[in-house]
């Protein structure tokens, strides 16, 4: 019969009464066996205890960051974790959540529809499985103020040589700041506050480019960007020649004179046409003209306009005179008359020394529009006459006189 010998297993000798087990596997049961060494090969029986290591700790989410934060949205991101998913809570509470969050396998979150000037909190934890979660980690960010939108539909109108009107769209609850200057660069400081949506620029220089800068004031130091429009004032208007008179009229000559105009010259046309010239005239720097070699008993028209330079001319002004006749015993009486009011609206009154002769209303094309006999009435009605420039022709005793009429 064979006898089986029990093999003795030796342990690790120690005089300590503690043992630190390290490098263990998570979720694993281990056994610790121990016996006493009484010397000379005398040992106690083995005693054993067991324990099970805990699950692998679920580490916190790392590198949580916010980016692209504006007044209504923001982007959140964090580090990936192999084999794990996440839970998040997005709110306005800086305290860590006490319950579950929204599960996600992503490593980004886009927050939209946010309120301006508001602090938000993004809480996130790792889900390591089997109910094993990391601690909540939290970051915060504050959305920017509501953007102050630019002023829209800025326009200029009624621009002349010395003034202009500027207008823009209203903006509910907001006021504005403006700067008006000759600089096309946007202002670097504040402007003039206004709640209006129009601005009347006056006292301007002719032929000058101006810039109107405006921005919206949305409150609390929140301004829109400056918006700018420009306009250029027109040239200085060339005013009409004044006080044109004829004198020393005889059967073959006449003298014409008019007021001087500092810095300006003139152009004239002498003809037998009551209509204003359509082209250029003869340049003259003097303020008088001697008409010679005229036909007797003939009505002449002297047209004159001011030359203000650079192609800028006044309107033509016209006076008429009639040369005398050398035929016959009795000299014909000159035709003179007064028209008032001028400018006129509904009617004009003709004043003459003798209430005789005829009065005709002519347009600038020489067409007759109306006629009255002064022996019957001295009033010429304008009810059916459009606004514009016309000529009133008075004829008496074979002579003519012409006055320019403005109908408003």
C-alpha positions in Angstrom: 0.0 0.0 0.0 1.4 3.4 -0.9 1.2 6.1 1.7 0.4 9.6 0.3 2.4 12.4 1.9 0.7 15.8 2.3 3.0 18.4 0.7 3.8 21.3 3.0 3.3 24.8 1.4 5.5 27.5 2.8 4.3 31.1 3.1 6.1 34.4 3.1 7.7 34.9 6.5 6.9 38.2 8.2 7.2 39.6 11.7 4.6 42.3 10.9 1.0 42.2 11.8 -0.2 44.0 8.7 -0.1 43.5 5.0 -0.8 45.9 2.2 -2.1 44.2 -0.9 -1.5 46.4 -4.0 -1.8 46.0 -7.8 -5.1 44.1 -7.4 -7.7 43.7 -10.1 -11.0 45.5 -9.7 -14.2 43.4 -8.9 -12.1 40.4 -7.9 -12.2 38.1 -4.8 -8.9 37.5 -3.0 -7.9 35.1 -0.1 -5.4 35.9 2.6 -4.0 32.8 4.3 -1.8 33.1 7.5 -0.3 30.8 10.1 2.0 31.2 13.1 5.6 30.0 13.1 6.3 28.7 16.6 9.9 27.7 15.8 11.7 24.4 15.2 9.2 23.6 12.4 6.3 24.0 14.6 3.4 25.8 12.8 -0.1 26.6 13.6 -2.9 25.6 11.2 -3.6 28.0 8.3 -6.3 30.7 8.8 -8.0 32.3 5.8 -10.1 35.4 5.1 -11.4 36.7 1.8 -12.4 40.1 0.3 -13.6 41.4 -3.0 -12.1 44.5 -4.6 -14.5 47.3 -5.6 -15.4 48.3 -9.1 -12.9 50.4 -11.1 -13.6 54.1 -10.1 -15.4 56.2 -12.7 -13.0 59.2 -13.3 -14.3 62.7 -13.9 -14.9 64.2 -17.3 -11.8 66.3 -18.3 -11.2 69.4 -20.4 -14.7 70.7 -20.5 -14.6 74.0 -22.4 -17.1 76.6 -23.8 -16.5 78.4 -27.1 -18.3 80.5 -29.7 -20.3 82.2 -27.0 -22.6 84.9 -28.3 -25.9 86.4 -27.2 -28.0 83.4 -28.0 -25.8 80.3 -28.3 -22.6 78.5 -27.2 -20.6 75.4 -28.0 -19.5 72.9 -25.2 -16.9 70.2 -25.6 -15.0 67.7 -23.5 -12.5 64.8 -23.7 -13.6 61.5 -25.0 -13.5 58.4 -22.7 -13.1 55.0 -24.4 -16.0 52.7 -23.7 -17.9 55.3 -21.7 -20.9 57.5 -22.4 -21.9 60.7 -20.5 -24.9 62.4 -18.9 -25.3 66.2 -18.9 -27.6 68.9 -17.4 -27.7 72.4 -18.9 -29.4 75.0 -16.6 -28.9 78.3 -14.8 -28.1 76.6 -11.4 -24.5 76.4 -10.2 -25.3 73.5 -7.9 -24.4 70.0 -9.1 -27.5 68.0 -10.2 -29.0 65.5 -7.7 -30.6 63.2 -10.3 -29.9 61.9 -13.7 -29.0 63.9 -16.8 -29.5 63.6 -20.5 -27.5 60.6 -21.9 -25.1 61.2 -24.8 -22.3 59.5 -26.6 -21.1 62.8 -28.1 -18.2 64.9 -26.9 -19.8 68.2 -27.9 -23.1 70.0 -27.1 -24.5 73.0 -28.9 -26.6 75.2 -26.7 -29.1 77.4 -28.6 -32.0 79.7 -28.0 -30.3 81.3 -25.0 -31.1 84.6 -23.3 -28.6 87.5 -23.8 -26.5 88.6 -20.8 -27.3 85.4 -18.8 -25.0 83.0 -16.9 -25.5 79.3 -17.8 -24.1 76.2 -16.2 -23.1 73.0 -18.0 -22.9 69.9 -15.7 -21.5 66.6 -17.0 -20.5 63.2 -15.6 -19.2 60.0 -17.0 -21.3 56.8 -17.2 -18.9 53.9 -16.6 -21.7 51.3 -16.7 -23.5 49.2 -14.1 -24.6 52.3 -12.3 -21.0 53.5 -11.9 -20.9 57.3 -12.5 -18.2 59.8 -12.1 -18.7 63.0 -10.0 -20.4 65.9 -11.7 -18.1 68.5 -13.3 -19.4 72.0 -14.0 -18.4 74.9 -16.1 -20.2 78.2 -16.6 -20.3 80.9 -19.3 -22.2 84.2 -19.7 -23.9 85.1 -23.0 -23.1 88.5 -24.5 -25.4 91.4 -24.6 -28.1 91.6 -27.3 -26.3 93.0 -30.4 -27.2 96.6 -31.2 -28.2 96.4 -34.9 -27.1 99.1 -37.4 -29.4 102.0 -38.3 -31.1 101.2 -41.6 -32.4 103.1 -44.7 -30.4 106.3 -44.2 -31.2 108.7 -47.0 -30.5 112.3 -48.0 -33.1 114.4 -49.8 -33.8 118.0 -50.8 -30.1 118.7 -51.3 -29.4 122.2 -52.6 -26.4 124.6 -52.4 -26.9 125.3 -48.6 -29.1 122.7 -47.0 -30.1 119.0 -47.0 -32.5 116.7 -45.2 -31.4 113.3 -43.8 -33.7 110.6 -42.6 -33.5 107.0 -41.3 -35.7 104.1 -39.9 -37.1 104.3 -36.4 -36.0 101.7 -33.8 -38.5 100.9 -31.1 -37.0 101.7 -27.6 -33.7 103.0 -28.9 -32.3 106.4 -29.5 -29.4 107.5 -31.8 -26.1 109.4 -31.9 -25.0 111.3 -35.0 -22.0 113.2 -36.3 -22.2 115.6 -39.3 -18.9 116.6 -40.9 -16.7 116.5 -44.0 -14.8 113.4 -43.0 -15.6 110.0 -44.5 -14.0 108.1 -41.6 -16.3 106.8 -38.9 -16.2 108.8 -35.7 -14.0 107.6 -32.9 -15.9 109.2 -30.0 -19.5 110.0 -29.1 -22.0 111.9 -31.3 -25.0 114.1 -30.6 -27.9 112.2 -29.0 -31.3 112.4 -30.7 -34.6 110.5 -30.6 -35.6 111.9 -34.0 -35.5 110.0 -37.3 -34.7 113.1 -39.3 -32.0 115.8 -39.4 -32.0 119.1 -41.3 -28.6 120.3 -42.2 -28.4 124.0 -42.9 -25.8 126.7 -43.5 -23.8 124.4 -45.8 -21.2 125.4 -48.3 -22.0 125.0 -52.0 -20.3 122.3 -54.1 -19.1 120.5 -50.9 -19.3 116.8 -49.9 -20.7 116.2 -46.4 -20.8 113.0 -44.4 -23.6 112.0 -42.0 -22.6 109.3 -39.5 -25.2 107.7 -37.2 -25.4 104.8 -34.8 -28.0 103.3 -32.6 -27.9 103.6 -28.8 -29.4 100.3 -27.3 -28.7 101.3 -23.7 -26.1 100.4 -21.1 -23.2 101.4 -23.3 -24.3 99.1 -26.1 -24.1 100.9 -29.5 -24.4 99.7 -33.0 -21.6 100.2 -35.5 -21.5 103.7 -37.2 -23.3 103.9 -40.6 -22.4 106.7 -43.0 -23.9 108.3 -46.0 -22.6 111.2 -48.1 -24.1 113.9 -50.3 -22.7 116.8 -52.3 -24.3 120.2 -52.2 -25.1 121.8 -55.5 -23.3 124.8 -57.0 -24.2 128.3 -55.8 -27.3 129.3 -57.8 -26.7 131.8 -60.5 -29.2 134.6 -59.8 -31.0 136.4 -62.6 -29.9 139.7 -64.0 -31.8 142.6 -62.3 -33.1 146.0 -63.3 -32.8 145.6 -67.0 -34.0 148.8 -68.6 -34.1 150.4 -72.1 -33.5 154.1 -72.7 -32.8 156.6 -75.5 -34.9 154.6 -77.9 -35.3 156.2 -81.3 -35.9 155.0 -84.8 -32.5 153.2 -85.2 -30.9 152.8 -81.8 -31.5 152.2 -78.1 -29.4 151.9 -74.9 -29.8 148.9 -72.6 -28.5 148.7 -69.0 -28.6 146.4 -66.0 -27.3 145.9 -62.5 -23.7 144.8 -62.0 -22.9 141.4 -60.4 -19.5 141.1 -58.7 -17.3 138.5 -60.2 -19.7 137.6 -62.9 -20.0 138.3 -66.7 -23.1 138.2 -68.9 -24.4 136.8 -72.2 -27.0 138.7 -74.3 -29.1 138.1 -77.4 -30.9 141.0 -79.3 -33.6 139.8 -81.7 -37.2 140.2 -82.6 -38.3 137.0 -80.8 -40.1 137.2 -77.4 -39.1 133.6 -76.6 -36.0 133.1 -74.5 -32.9 131.9 -76.4 -32.2 128.2 -76.5 -28.4 128.5 -77.0 -25.6 130.8 -76.0 -25.4 134.5 -76.4 -22.7 137.1 -76.9 -20.4 137.4 -73.9 -20.2 140.9 -72.3 -18.5 142.1 -69.2 -20.1 145.6 -69.3 -23.4 146.5 -67.7 -24.7 148.4 -70.7 -25.2 147.8 -74.4 -25.8 150.3 -77.2 -28.0 148.8 -79.9 -27.5 150.4 -83.2 -28.6 150.1 -86.9 -32.1 149.0 -85.8 -35.2 149.0 -88.0 -37.7 151.8 -87.4 -41.1 151.0 -85.9 -39.9 147.5 -84.8 -40.2 145.7 -81.5 -36.9 144.2 -80.3 -36.3 141.9 -77.5 -33.1 142.1 -75.4 -32.4 138.8 -73.6 -29.6 138.6 -71.0 -28.3 136.1 -68.5 -25.6 135.9 -65.9 -22.5 133.7 -66.4 -21.4 132.5 -62.9 -18.7 130.3 -64.3 -18.1 126.6 -64.8 -21.2 126.3 -67.0 -23.5 127.8 -64.4 -25.8 130.4 -65.9 -28.8 132.2 -64.6 -32.2 132.1 -66.4 -32.7 134.4 -69.4 -34.4 137.7 -68.5 -36.0 139.7 -71.3 -37.0 143.3 -71.9 -38.6 144.7 -75.1 -38.6 148.1 -76.7 -40.0 149.5 -80.0 -38.2 151.8 -82.2 -39.9 154.9 -83.4 -41.1 155.6 -86.9 -39.9 158.4 -89.3 -43.1 158.1 -91.4 -46.2 160.2 -90.8 -47.0 163.4 -89.2 -48.0 162.1 -85.8 -45.5 160.1 -83.8 -47.0 156.9 -82.3 -47.2 156.7 -78.6 -44.9 154.2 -76.9 -46.6 151.1 -75.3 -45.9 150.9 -71.5 -47.8 148.8 -68.9 -47.5 147.1 -65.5 -48.4 143.5 -64.6 -49.3 142.6 -61.0 -49.1 140.4 -59.1 -46.0 138.7 -60.5 -45.5 135.9 -59.7 -49.3 135.2 -59.9 -51.6 132.3 -59.2 -55.2 132.9 -60.3 -55.2 136.2 -62.3 -53.2 139.2 -63.2 -54.2 142.9 -63.5 -52.9 145.1 -66.3 -52.3 148.7 -65.5 -51.8 151.2 -68.4 -52.0 154.9 -68.8 -55.0 154.6 -71.1 -57.3 151.6 -70.8 -56.8 150.8 -74.5 -55.1 148.1 -76.5 -54.9 144.3 -76.2 -53.0 142.0 -73.9 -52.0 138.5 -74.9 -50.6 135.7 -72.8 -47.9 133.7 -74.7 -45.9 130.6 -73.7 -42.2 130.3 -74.3 -42.8 128.6 -77.6 -44.6 131.8 -78.9 -48.1 130.2 -78.7 -51.0 132.5 -77.6 -52.9 131.1 -74.7 -55.3 134.0 -73.8 -56.2 137.6 -74.8 -58.2 140.4 -73.3 -59.3 143.9 -74.6 -58.4 146.6 -72.1 -61.4 148.6 -73.1 -63.5 145.8 -71.6 -61.4 144.5 -68.7 -58.0 144.9 -67.1 -58.0 141.4 -65.6 -56.6 138.3 -67.3 -57.6 135.0 -65.6 -55.1 132.2 -65.2 -57.3 129.4 -63.8 -56.5 127.0 -66.7 -52.8 128.0 -67.0 -50.2 125.6 -65.6 -47.4 126.8 -63.4 -44.4 128.0 -65.4 -42.9 131.0 -67.2 -44.9 133.0 -69.7 -44.8 136.4 -71.6 -47.5 139.1 -71.4 -47.6 141.1 -74.6 -49.2 144.5 -74.6 -50.1 146.1 -78.0 -51.3 149.6 -78.3 -51.3 152.1 -81.2 -49.1 149.8 -83.3 -46.5 149.4 -80.6 -45.7 146.4 -78.3 -44.3 145.9 -74.9 -43.5 142.5 -73.2 -43.2 141.5 -69.6 -42.1 138.1 -68.2 -44.7 136.4 -66.0 -44.3 133.6 -63.5 -47.4 131.5 -62.8 -47.3 129.5 -59.6 
